[in-house]
Amino acid sequence: MAMVVANKKDLTPGGEVWVRLRLGEVYIVNIDDDRVVTTGLSAFPVASSARRYPNAPDGEFIMTVRSLCLAAFAVVLSACGGDPGEAVDELFAPYDDPTLPGAAVLVIQDSQKVLTRTYGAADMATKVPVRSSTNFRLASLTKQFTATAILMLVDEGKLSLDTTLGELYPSVNDYAKDITVEQVLRHQSGMPDYEPMVPADGEQVHDVDVLRLMVNAESGYFPPGSEYRYSNSGYAVLATIVEKMSGQTFAEFLDQRIFTPLGMDGTVAFEKGISTVANRAYGYTVTADGVDFSDQSVWSAVLGDGGVYSSLDDLYLWDQALSSEGLISPGLKRQMFTPSLGTYGFGWHIDEYDGSTRHHHGGSTSGFRNFILRIPEKQLTVIVLTNRAEPDVRELAERVADLYF
């Protein structure tokens, strides 16, 4: 059983108080004299009780928690102070099957890998298991690399955050001429989504094709800088800007300026027929009827918005670089993690989680679901990579973070 202490001063008979369980969940607690009975939030019931604990410091209650149900996963909590790894294994039990697509989980605390877990198969055809070196398609986690590449070029004076698309691409239609690089980074450009413009049964499109669509579009969703609307189109255009201003392909720039210097030897912006993905995880859709191969879509060759493959091993190195100086100047790094018109900075969402600033991003694409969250004040990072189209793994990542908070 797990136990958690609640201060007596917070317990008012006949009232209720919020209590955070040691292993992560938060519940409304109803107080009746010396006993406390909890009612789980939403669909997460918990059976528990509380009493004055004779050996506890004066003014504290001990709540004994028997069990709880977290979403679709039944979790029986271990003894207070037990191994968080066991709780993580329970959370990811649906992935822990060598005959099904899997998952990889990494917890970094105080710059150390404090937990690494891998589950299931990376490749259903060969039944190769997921390992810490398995490279998953990151989907929109890629955007942090795209943003960093742009900021490197800003540091070098090759463009500025105020550079407009009209300056870079003079043939762009009027709606986009005054869109700035910063507005694109922050999803404030108003550029239309490219996905509906591409036939679902057509050939794969690339970043340059997205640029062409944006140049020729008649109008955007709103005047640049006036609103926030998440835009894959914008990050595909940013990849073409990296190519235009660096003289390299986007994949070459990332490899030579970020991946290789950091020792991220398995990470790649994948280009079919040009590069390969070592230790590759393939994407699947798992349904009640079985497992379908769903590794690629017509949009999967676009790099800037989601085309990077990486592993837990390499993303640990990336996380350490983000916690250090040197990738980009301190001023631009501050802007990267400063939100505007919502919660988005440059390639990251920024919000508050349990009183601490959080940097995070999800990634969803054909056959993959991923999430990364960083809580700098706690020196805590959680990374979850999966080669399944569903479910969303944000809540799983947050529940893992709660174990170490």
C-alpha positions as CSV (number, residue, x, y, z in Angstrom):
1,M,0.0,0.0,0.0
2,A,1.1,3.6,-0.5
3,M,0.8,6.2,2.1
4,V,0.8,10.0,1.8
5,V,0.8,12.7,4.5
6,A,-1.8,15.5,4.5
7,N,-1.3,18.4,6.8
8,K,-4.0,18.7,9.5
9,K,-4.3,22.4,8.9
10,D,-5.6,21.6,5.4
11,L,-8.2,19.2,6.7
12,T,-11.5,20.9,7.7
13,P,-14.3,18.6,8.9
14,G,-17.1,18.7,6.5
15,G,-15.0,20.2,3.8
16,E,-12.6,18.9,1.1
17,V,-9.0,19.4,0.2
18,W,-6.7,18.4,-2.7
19,V,-4.1,15.9,-1.8
20,R,-1.3,14.6,-4.1
21,L,-0.6,11.0,-3.7
22,R,3.1,10.1,-3.5
23,L,2.9,8.1,-6.7
24,G,1.4,10.8,-8.7
25,E,-2.4,11.2,-8.8
26,V,-4.5,14.0,-7.2
27,Y,-7.8,13.4,-5.6
28,I,-10.6,15.4,-3.8
29,V,-10.6,14.4,-0.1
30,N,-13.8,14.6,1.9
31,I,-13.1,15.2,5.6
32,D,-15.3,13.9,8.4
33,D,-13.8,14.4,11.8
34,D,-10.9,12.0,12.2
35,R,-11.5,10.0,9.0
36,V,-10.9,10.9,5.4
37,V,-12.6,9.2,2.5
38,T,-11.4,10.0,-1.0
39,T,-13.4,10.2,-4.2
40,G,-11.4,9.9,-7.4
41,L,-11.7,12.5,-10.0
42,S,-13.5,11.8,-13.2
43,A,-13.4,8.1,-13.9
44,F,-10.5,7.3,-11.7
45,P,-11.9,5.8,-8.5
46,V,-9.7,5.2,-5.4
47,A,-10.5,3.2,-2.3
48,S,-8.7,4.7,0.7
49,S,-9.0,6.0,4.3
50,A,-7.0,8.2,6.6
51,R,-6.4,8.4,10.3
52,R,-4.3,10.3,12.8
53,Y,-1.0,8.4,12.8
54,P,0.5,8.1,16.3
55,N,4.1,8.3,15.2
56,A,3.6,11.1,12.7
57,P,4.6,14.7,13.5
58,D,1.9,16.7,15.3
59,G,-0.8,17.9,13.0
60,E,-0.5,15.3,10.2
61,F,-2.7,12.7,8.8
62,I,-1.6,9.5,7.1
63,M,-3.8,8.4,4.2
64,T,-3.5,4.7,3.2
65,V,-4.3,4.2,-0.5
66,R,-5.3,0.7,-1.5
67,S,-5.5,1.0,-5.3
68,L,-6.5,3.3,-8.1
69,C,-7.5,3.0,-11.7
70,L,-5.6,5.3,-14.1
71,A,-7.4,5.6,-17.4
72,A,-7.6,2.2,-19.0
73,F,-4.7,0.8,-16.9
74,A,-5.3,-0.9,-13.5
75,V,-2.4,0.2,-11.2
76,V,-1.9,-1.3,-7.9
77,L,0.5,1.0,-6.0
78,S,3.5,-0.5,-4.2
79,A,4.6,0.4,-0.7
80,C,5.4,4.0,0.1
81,G,8.8,4.8,-1.3
82,G,8.7,1.7,-3.6
83,D,10.4,1.3,-7.0
84,P,8.9,3.8,-9.5
85,G,10.0,1.4,-12.2
86,E,7.3,-1.1,-11.1
87,A,4.6,1.6,-11.5
88,V,6.0,2.5,-14.9
89,D,5.8,-1.1,-16.0
90,E,2.2,-1.2,-14.9
91,L,1.4,1.9,-16.9
92,F,3.0,0.5,-20.0
93,A,1.7,-3.1,-19.5
94,P,-0.4,-2.9,-22.8
95,Y,2.8,-2.3,-24.7
96,D,4.7,-5.1,-23.0
97,D,4.1,-7.8,-25.6
98,P,6.8,-9.0,-27.9
99,T,4.2,-9.7,-30.6
100,L,2.9,-6.1,-30.7
101,P,4.3,-2.7,-31.5
102,G,6.0,-1.2,-28.5
103,A,7.2,1.8,-26.6
104,A,10.4,3.3,-25.1
105,V,10.5,5.4,-21.9
106,L,13.3,7.5,-20.5
107,V,13.4,9.5,-17.3
108,I,16.3,11.9,-16.8
109,Q,16.8,13.6,-13.5
110,D,19.8,15.7,-12.4
111,S,21.4,14.9,-15.8
112,Q,21.3,11.2,-15.1
113,K,19.3,8.4,-16.7
114,V,17.3,7.3,-13.7
115,L,14.9,5.0,-15.6
116,T,15.0,3.3,-19.1
117,R,12.2,1.0,-20.1
118,T,11.5,-0.7,-23.5
119,Y,8.5,-2.8,-24.5
120,G,7.2,-4.7,-27.5
121,A,8.5,-5.0,-31.0
122,A,10.2,-2.3,-33.2
123,D,9.6,-4.4,-36.4
124,M,6.7,-6.7,-36.5
125,A,8.1,-8.5,-39.6
126,T,11.3,-9.6,-37.8
127,K,10.1,-9.3,-34.2
128,V,13.1,-7.2,-33.3
129,P,12.4,-5.8,-29.9
130,V,12.4,-2.2,-29.0
131,R,15.7,-1.1,-27.4
132,S,17.1,2.2,-26.1
133,S,18.9,2.5,-29.4
134,T,15.7,2.0,-31.5
135,N,15.0,5.0,-33.7
136,F,11.4,6.1,-33.9
137,R,9.9,8.7,-36.2
138,L,9.6,11.7,-33.9
139,A,6.8,13.4,-35.8
140,S,6.3,16.9,-34.4
141,L,9.1,16.5,-31.8
142,T,11.2,17.3,-34.9
143,K,10.1,20.9,-34.6
144,Q,12.5,21.6,-31.8
145,F,15.4,20.7,-34.2
146,T,13.9,22.8,-37.0
147,A,13.6,25.8,-34.7
148,T,17.2,25.3,-33.4
149,A,18.5,25.3,-37.0
150,I,16.8,28.6,-37.8
151,L,18.1,30.1,-34.6
152,M,21.6,29.0,-35.4
153,L,21.3,30.9,-38.7
154,V,20.0,34.0,-36.8
155,D,23.0,33.8,-34.5
156,E,25.3,33.8,-37.6
157,G,23.5,36.8,-39.1
158,K,22.3,35.0,-42.1
159,L,18.7,36.1,-41.3
160,S,16.8,37.6,-38.5
161,L,13.6,36.9,-36.7
162,D,12.1,39.9,-38.5
163,T,13.1,38.6,-41.9
164,T,9.9,38.3,-44.0
165,L,8.8,35.6,-46.4
166,G,8.5,38.3,-49.0
167,E,12.2,39.0,-48.7
168,L,13.1,35.3,-48.9
169,Y,10.6,34.4,-51.6
170,P,9.6,37.4,-53.6
171,S,7.0,35.5,-55.6
172,V,4.9,34.7,-52.6
173,N,1.3,36.0,-52.8
174,D,0.4,39.1,-50.9
175,Y,-1.2,37.4,-47.9
176,A,2.3,36.0,-46.9
177,K,4.7,38.8,-47.9
178,D,4.8,40.3,-44.4
179,I,5.0,37.0,-42.5
180,T,8.1,37.0,-40.3
181,V,10.4,34.1,-39.4
182,E,9.4,34.6,-35.8
183,Q,5.7,34.4,-36.6
184,V,6.3,31.1,-38.4
185,L,8.3,29.8,-35.5
186,R,5.5,30.7,-33.1
187,H,2.6,29.4,-35.3
188,Q,1.3,32.9,-35.8
189,S,1.8,33.0,-39.6
190,G,-1.8,32.1,-40.6
191,M,-0.5,30.0,-43.5
192,P,-3.1,27.4,-44.6
193,D,-2.6,23.7,-43.7
194,Y,-0.9,21.9,-46.6
195,E,-2.3,18.5,-45.7
196,P,-5.8,19.0,-47.3
197,M,-4.2,20.3,-50.4
198,V,-2.4,17.0,-51.1
199,P,-4.3,14.1,-52.6
200,A,-4.3,11.3,-50.0
201,D,-3.6,8.7,-52.8
202,G,-1.0,10.7,-54.5
203,E,2.8,10.8,-54.4
204,Q,4.6,11.8,-51.2
205,V,5.3,15.5,-51.0
206,H,8.4,17.2,-49.7
207,D,9.2,20.5,-48.0
208,V,9.7,22.3,-51.3
209,D,6.3,21.1,-52.4
210,V,4.8,22.6,-49.3
211,L,6.6,25.9,-50.0
212,R,5.2,25.9,-53.5
213,L,1.7,25.5,-52.1
214,M,2.2,28.3,-49.6
215,V,3.7,30.7,-52.2
216,N,0.7,30.1,-54.5
217,A,-2.1,30.1,-51.9
218,E,-4.5,33.0,-52.2
219,S,-5.0,33.7,-48.5
220,G,-4.2,32.7,-45.0
221,Y,-6.4,32.0,-42.0
222,F,-5.7,35.4,-40.3
223,P,-3.4,38.5,-40.6
224,P,0.1,37.5,-39.6
225,G,0.9,37.9,-35.9
226,S,-2.8,38.3,-34.8
227,E,-3.5,34.8,-33.7
228,Y,-2.0,31.4,-32.8
229,R,-2.8,28.4,-35.0
230,Y,-0.6,25.3,-35.0
231,S,0.9,25.0,-38.5
232,N,2.9,22.1,-40.0
233,S,3.0,24.2,-43.1
234,G,5.1,26.8,-41.3
235,Y,7.7,24.3,-40.2
236,A,8.0,22.8,-43.6
237,V,8.7,26.3,-44.9
238,L,11.3,26.8,-42.2
239,A,13.2,23.8,-43.5
240,T,13.4,25.4,-46.9
241,I,14.7,28.6,-45.3
242,V,17.4,26.6,-43.6
243,E,18.4,25.2,-47.1
244,K,18.2,28.6,-48.8
245,M,20.3,30.4,-46.2
246,S,22.9,27.7,-45.4
247,G,23.5,26.3,-48.9
248,Q,23.0,22.7,-47.5
249,T,20.0,20.4,-47.6
250,F,18.0,20.5,-44.4
251,A,19.1,16.9,-43.5
252,E,22.8,17.8,-44.1
253,F,22.5,20.9,-41.9
254,L,20.9,19.0,-39.0
255,D,23.5,16.2,-39.3
256,Q,26.5,18.4,-39.5
257,R,25.5,21.2,-37.2
258,I,23.5,19.4,-34.5
259,F,23.5,15.6,-34.6
260,T,27.1,14.8,-35.3
261,P,28.6,17.4,-32.9
262,L,26.4,16.1,-30.1
263,G,27.2,12.5,-30.8
264,M,23.6,11.7,-31.9
265,D,25.0,9.1,-34.3
266,G,21.7,7.3,-35.0
267,T,19.5,10.3,-35.5
268,V,18.6,11.3,-39.0
269,A,16.2,13.4,-41.0
270,F,15.2,10.5,-43.2
271,E,15.2,10.9,-47.0
272,K,14.2,7.8,-48.9
273,G,16.9,6.7,-51.4
274,I,19.4,9.1,-49.8
275,S,19.7,8.0,-46.1
276,T,18.8,5.1,-44.0
277,V,17.5,4.7,-40.5
278,A,19.6,2.3,-38.4
279,N,17.7,0.3,-35.7
280,R,14.5,1.5,-37.2
281,A,11.1,1.2,-35.6
282,Y,8.2,0.9,-38.1
283,G,4.8,2.4,-37.5
284,Y,1.6,0.4,-37.0
285,T,-2.0,0.8,-36.1
286,V,-3.3,-1.6,-33.4
287,T,-7.1,-2.4,-33.5
288,A,-9.3,-5.1,-32.0
289,D,-9.0,-6.8,-35.3
290,G,-5.2,-7.0,-35.3
291,V,-2.2,-4.9,-36.3
292,D,-1.9,-3.0,-39.6
293,F,1.3,-1.7,-41.1
294,S,0.9,2.1,-41.3
295,D,4.5,3.4,-41.4
296,Q,4.2,6.0,-44.1
297,S,1.7,8.5,-45.5
298,V,1.6,11.0,-48.4
299,W,3.0,13.6,-45.9
300,S,5.8,11.4,-44.4
301,A,8.6,12.8,-46.6
302,V,8.2,16.3,-45.3
303,L,11.1,16.9,-43.0
304,G,10.7,20.2,-41.2
305,D,7.5,19.4,-39.5
306,G,8.1,15.8,-38.5
307,G,10.8,13.9,-40.4
308,V,13.5,13.2,-37.9
309,Y,14.1,9.7,-36.4
310,S,15.8,9.3,-33.1
311,S,16.2,7.1,-30.0
312,L,16.2,7.3,-26.3
313,D,20.0,7.1,-26.3
314,D,20.4,10.1,-28.7
315,L,17.6,12.1,-27.1
316,Y,19.4,11.9,-23.8
317,L,22.3,13.7,-25.5
318,W,19.9,16.3,-27.0
319,D,18.3,16.9,-23.5
320,Q,21.8,17.5,-22.0
321,A,22.6,20.0,-24.8
322,L,19.4,21.9,-24.1
323,S,20.4,22.1,-20.5
324,S,23.8,23.6,-21.4
325,E,25.1,26.6,-23.3
326,G,26.5,26.5,-26.8
327,L,23.9,25.4,-29.3
328,I,22.4,28.9,-29.6
329,S,23.0,32.2,-27.9
330,P,21.5,32.8,-24.4
331,G,19.2,35.5,-25.7
332,L,17.6,33.3,-28.4
333,K,17.4,30.4,-26.0
334,R,15.4,32.5,-23.7
335,Q,13.0,33.4,-26.5
336,M,12.8,29.8,-27.5
337,F,11.2,29.0,-24.1
338,T,9.1,32.2,-23.8
339,P,5.5,31.8,-25.0
340,S,3.6,34.3,-27.0
341,L,-0.1,34.4,-27.9
342,G,-0.7,31.2,-26.0
343,T,1.8,28.6,-24.9
344,Y,4.2,28.3,-27.8
345,G,7.7,29.4,-28.1
346,F,10.1,28.3,-30.8
347,G,9.5,24.5,-31.3
348,W,8.2,24.0,-27.8
349,H,5.0,24.5,-25.8
350,I,5.6,26.2,-22.5
351,D,3.1,26.1,-19.6
352,E,2.9,25.4,-15.9
353,Y,2.7,21.9,-14.4
354,D,2.0,21.6,-10.7
355,G,3.5,25.0,-10.0
356,S,6.6,24.6,-12.2
357,T,7.4,25.8,-15.7
358,R,7.2,23.0,-18.2
359,H,8.5,22.6,-21.8
360,H,6.8,19.9,-23.8
361,H,5.8,18.7,-27.2
362,G,3.8,15.8,-28.6
363,G,4.3,14.0,-31.9
364,S,1.7,12.2,-33.9
365,T,2.1,10.8,-37.4
366,S,1.2,7.7,-39.3
367,G,2.1,4.8,-37.0
368,F,3.7,6.8,-34.2
369,R,2.8,8.6,-31.0
370,N,5.4,10.4,-28.9
371,F,5.8,12.9,-26.1
372,I,8.6,14.8,-24.4
373,L,8.3,17.0,-21.3
374,R,11.0,18.9,-19.4
375,I,10.7,20.6,-16.0
376,P,13.9,22.6,-15.8
377,E,13.3,23.6,-12.1
378,K,13.2,20.0,-11.1
379,Q,16.0,19.0,-13.7
380,L,13.5,16.4,-14.9
381,T,12.8,15.1,-18.4
382,V,10.5,12.3,-19.5
383,I,10.5,10.9,-23.0
384,V,7.9,8.5,-24.4
385,L,8.3,7.0,-27.9
386,T,5.8,4.5,-29.4
387,N,5.4,2.9,-32.8
388,R,1.6,2.9,-32.6
389,A,-0.8,5.3,-34.1
390,E,-2.9,5.3,-30.9
391,P,-3.3,6.2,-28.1
392,D,-2.1,9.6,-27.3
393,V,0.8,9.2,-24.8
394,R,0.8,12.6,-23.2
395,E,-1.1,11.4,-20.1
396,L,1.3,8.4,-19.7
397,A,4.3,10.8,-19.9
398,E,2.7,13.0,-17.2
399,R,2.0,10.1,-15.0
400,V,5.6,9.0,-15.3
401,A,6.8,12.5,-14.4
402,D,4.5,12.5,-11.3
403,L,6.5,9.5,-10.0
404,Y,9.6,11.6,-9.8
405,F,8.1,15.0,-9.0
